[in-house]
Amino acid sequence: MTVVALINQKGGCSKSTSSVHLADWLKRLKKSVFFVDADAQESSSPWIKALGNIPCDIIRDPDDVLDRIPEIEADYDYIVVDSPGAISEVIRAILLVSDLALVPSKPSELDLKSTAKTIGLIRRAQKVSKKELKARAFVAIAKTNTNLAKEAVELLETANVKILNSVIHDRTIIADAPGQGKTVWDIPSKRVNPRKLKIGKKENPSPAVIAAVEYNNLFAEALKVLS
């Protein structure tokens, strides 16, 4: 009975992509999962429905968020919430019912500033929430073979933002996944347990396998925050 929300006031930061992959990751680990699409763009709910095995609903009214999510929470191991891409009363309501807020950020100056402001919003919610709301930022859509992700982590740490070590790199396979109605775990194999995906020194893994391993590392690290 854990509510995990993907939060950022700036769009295009991989919020919806991360939330769908988190829900699918949990489902593959035999957890009961419910997905809430609270974003006005409603880009994640069709994707979730295409996966075919995760119940979901669109909840965009702040009062509905406060009333319905606690009701749904009692029947599932996890609720994953894809939040709006702008500061609103809906985001504030989501934070009040969440146990963990994950803040994806692209490694650019504008995105990092937005992430810092989002963390400020979370900190204010922590003061009034009845739950012990925890939060972590992470770097997503990072270019490979560059120092941008490392520099982004250092900047966020300087701003006293708690950040996960795991990084999601920019890969075409991730961008293509919504159009295929799949996640990266569907692409290497139809029957992949995410925790069994590993990359050895002698292997030449596909981009889908590398992406799947990165998501596995990210989500496993994120859930340790709750333990």
C-alpha positions as CSV (number, residue, x, y, z in Angstrom):
1,M,0.0,0.0,0.0
2,T,2.5,2.5,-1.3
3,V,1.8,5.6,-3.5
4,V,4.7,6.6,-5.7
5,A,4.3,9.8,-7.7
6,L,6.4,11.1,-10.6
7,I,6.6,14.8,-10.2
8,N,8.1,17.7,-12.0
9,Q,6.7,21.2,-12.9
10,K,8.5,21.0,-16.3
11,G,7.3,18.8,-19.1
12,G,9.5,16.7,-21.3
13,C,11.6,15.3,-18.5
14,S,10.6,11.7,-18.9
15,K,7.9,11.8,-16.2
16,S,5.3,9.8,-18.0
17,T,7.8,7.4,-19.5
18,S,9.3,6.7,-16.1
19,S,5.9,6.3,-14.4
20,V,4.7,3.7,-17.0
21,H,8.0,1.8,-16.7
22,L,7.8,1.8,-12.9
23,A,4.3,0.4,-13.0
24,D,5.3,-2.3,-15.4
25,W,8.4,-3.1,-13.4
26,L,6.4,-3.6,-10.3
27,K,3.9,-5.7,-12.1
28,R,6.6,-8.0,-13.4
29,L,7.8,-8.4,-9.8
30,K,4.3,-9.9,-9.0
31,K,3.1,-6.8,-7.2
32,S,-0.5,-5.6,-7.5
33,V,-0.4,-2.2,-9.2
34,F,-2.9,0.6,-10.0
35,F,-2.0,3.5,-12.3
36,V,-3.3,7.0,-12.0
37,D,-3.0,9.4,-14.9
38,A,-3.3,12.9,-13.4
39,D,-1.7,14.7,-16.4
40,A,-4.0,16.8,-18.6
41,Q,-2.2,15.5,-21.7
42,E,-3.3,11.9,-20.8
43,S,-0.3,10.4,-22.6
44,S,0.4,7.7,-20.1
45,S,-3.1,6.1,-19.6
46,P,-3.4,4.9,-23.3
47,W,0.1,3.4,-23.0
48,I,-0.8,1.6,-19.7
49,K,-4.0,0.3,-21.3
50,A,-1.9,-1.1,-24.3
51,L,0.2,-3.1,-21.8
52,G,-3.1,-4.8,-20.9
53,N,-2.5,-5.9,-17.3
54,I,-2.5,-2.8,-15.1
55,P,-5.8,-1.2,-14.1
56,C,-5.7,2.6,-14.4
57,D,-7.9,5.7,-14.1
58,I,-7.7,9.3,-15.0
59,I,-8.0,11.5,-11.9
60,R,-7.3,15.2,-12.5
61,D,-9.5,17.0,-9.8
62,P,-7.7,17.8,-6.5
63,D,-10.6,16.7,-4.4
64,D,-10.9,13.4,-6.3
65,V,-7.2,12.8,-5.8
66,L,-7.5,13.3,-2.0
67,D,-10.6,11.1,-1.8
68,R,-10.1,8.3,-4.3
69,I,-6.4,7.5,-4.1
70,P,-6.6,6.5,-0.4
71,E,-9.6,4.4,-1.2
72,I,-7.8,2.6,-4.1
73,E,-4.6,2.3,-2.1
74,A,-6.2,-0.2,0.3
75,D,-6.6,-2.8,-2.5
76,Y,-3.1,-2.6,-4.1
77,D,0.5,-3.0,-3.2
78,Y,1.4,0.1,-5.2
79,I,-0.3,3.1,-6.8
80,V,1.9,4.9,-9.4
81,V,0.8,8.4,-10.3
82,D,1.8,10.4,-13.4
83,S,1.4,14.0,-12.3
84,P,0.8,17.1,-14.4
85,G,3.7,19.0,-15.9
86,A,2.9,22.3,-14.2
87,I,2.6,23.4,-10.6
88,S,-1.1,23.1,-9.7
89,E,-3.5,22.2,-6.9
90,V,-3.5,18.7,-8.4
91,I,0.2,18.2,-7.7
92,R,-0.2,19.5,-4.2
93,A,-3.0,17.0,-3.6
94,I,-1.0,14.2,-5.1
95,L,1.9,15.0,-2.7
96,L,-0.4,14.8,0.3
97,V,-1.4,11.2,-0.5
98,S,2.0,10.0,-1.7
99,D,4.7,8.0,0.2
100,L,7.5,8.7,-2.3
101,A,7.9,11.5,-4.9
102,L,10.4,10.8,-7.7
103,V,11.5,13.8,-9.7
104,P,13.1,13.1,-13.1
105,S,15.3,15.8,-14.5
106,K,17.1,16.3,-17.8
107,P,20.7,17.4,-17.3
108,S,20.2,20.9,-18.6
109,E,20.3,24.2,-16.7
110,L,16.6,25.0,-17.2
111,D,15.5,21.5,-16.2
112,L,17.8,21.5,-13.1
113,K,16.3,24.8,-11.9
114,S,12.8,23.4,-12.4
115,T,13.8,20.3,-10.4
116,A,15.0,22.4,-7.6
117,K,11.7,24.4,-7.5
118,T,9.8,21.1,-7.6
119,I,11.8,19.8,-4.6
120,G,10.9,23.0,-2.8
121,L,7.2,22.3,-3.4
122,I,7.7,18.8,-2.0
123,R,9.4,20.1,1.1
124,R,6.4,22.3,1.8
125,A,4.1,19.3,1.3
126,Q,6.2,17.3,3.8
127,K,5.4,19.8,6.5
128,V,1.7,19.3,6.2
129,S,1.3,15.7,4.9
130,K,0.0,13.1,7.3
131,K,2.3,10.6,5.6
132,E,6.1,10.4,5.9
133,L,6.6,11.7,2.4
134,K,10.0,11.0,1.0
135,A,11.5,12.4,-2.2
136,R,14.4,11.8,-4.6
137,A,15.5,13.3,-7.9
138,F,17.1,11.4,-10.7
139,V,18.7,12.2,-14.0
140,A,16.9,11.1,-17.1
141,I,17.3,11.5,-20.9
142,A,21.1,11.9,-20.4
143,K,23.3,11.7,-23.4
144,T,25.8,8.8,-23.4
145,N,29.5,9.4,-23.4
146,T,29.2,12.9,-21.9
147,N,29.8,14.4,-18.4
148,L,26.4,16.1,-18.3
149,A,24.8,13.6,-16.1
150,K,27.6,13.7,-13.6
151,E,27.6,17.5,-13.6
152,A,23.8,17.5,-13.1
153,V,24.1,15.3,-10.1
154,E,26.8,17.5,-8.6
155,L,24.6,20.6,-9.1
156,L,21.6,19.1,-7.5
157,E,23.7,17.9,-4.5
158,T,25.0,21.4,-4.2
159,A,21.4,22.6,-4.0
160,N,20.9,20.1,-1.2
161,V,18.6,17.9,-3.3
162,K,18.7,14.2,-2.5
163,I,19.4,12.4,-5.8
164,L,19.5,8.8,-6.8
165,N,22.8,7.5,-8.3
166,S,21.1,5.6,-11.1
167,V,20.8,7.5,-14.5
168,I,18.5,6.8,-17.4
169,H,20.3,7.6,-20.7
170,D,18.6,8.8,-23.9
171,R,17.9,5.9,-26.1
172,T,15.7,5.6,-29.2
173,I,14.3,2.3,-27.9
174,I,12.8,4.2,-24.9
175,A,11.3,6.9,-27.2
176,D,9.8,4.3,-29.4
177,A,8.2,2.2,-26.6
178,P,4.9,4.2,-26.3
179,G,4.2,3.9,-30.0
180,Q,4.6,0.1,-29.8
181,G,2.5,-0.1,-26.6
182,K,5.4,-1.8,-24.9
183,T,8.1,-1.1,-22.3
184,V,11.8,-1.9,-22.7
185,W,11.2,-5.3,-21.0
186,D,8.9,-6.4,-23.8
187,I,11.4,-5.6,-26.5
188,P,14.2,-8.0,-25.5
189,S,11.8,-10.8,-24.5
190,K,8.2,-11.4,-23.7
191,R,9.1,-13.1,-20.4
192,V,11.7,-11.0,-18.8
193,N,12.0,-10.7,-15.0
194,P,13.7,-7.2,-14.7
195,R,15.9,-8.4,-11.8
196,K,17.4,-11.1,-13.8
197,L,18.7,-8.8,-16.5
198,K,22.4,-8.3,-16.2
199,I,25.2,-7.0,-18.4
200,G,28.5,-9.0,-18.3
201,K,31.9,-7.8,-19.4
202,K,31.9,-10.3,-22.3
203,E,28.4,-9.5,-23.5
204,N,27.3,-7.1,-26.2
205,P,23.8,-6.3,-25.0
206,S,21.1,-4.6,-27.1
207,P,20.0,-1.1,-26.4
208,A,16.7,-2.5,-25.0
209,V,18.6,-4.7,-22.5
210,I,20.8,-1.8,-21.4
211,A,17.7,0.4,-20.9
212,A,16.0,-2.3,-19.0
213,V,19.0,-2.7,-16.7
214,E,19.1,1.0,-16.1
215,Y,15.4,1.2,-15.2
216,N,15.8,-1.9,-12.9
217,N,18.7,-0.2,-11.1
218,L,16.8,3.1,-10.8
219,F,13.6,1.6,-9.4
220,A,15.4,-0.8,-7.0
221,E,17.4,2.1,-5.6
222,A,14.3,4.3,-5.4
223,L,12.3,1.7,-3.4
224,K,15.1,1.3,-0.9
225,V,14.3,4.9,0.1
226,L,11.1,3.6,1.7
227,S,12.8,0.8,3.7
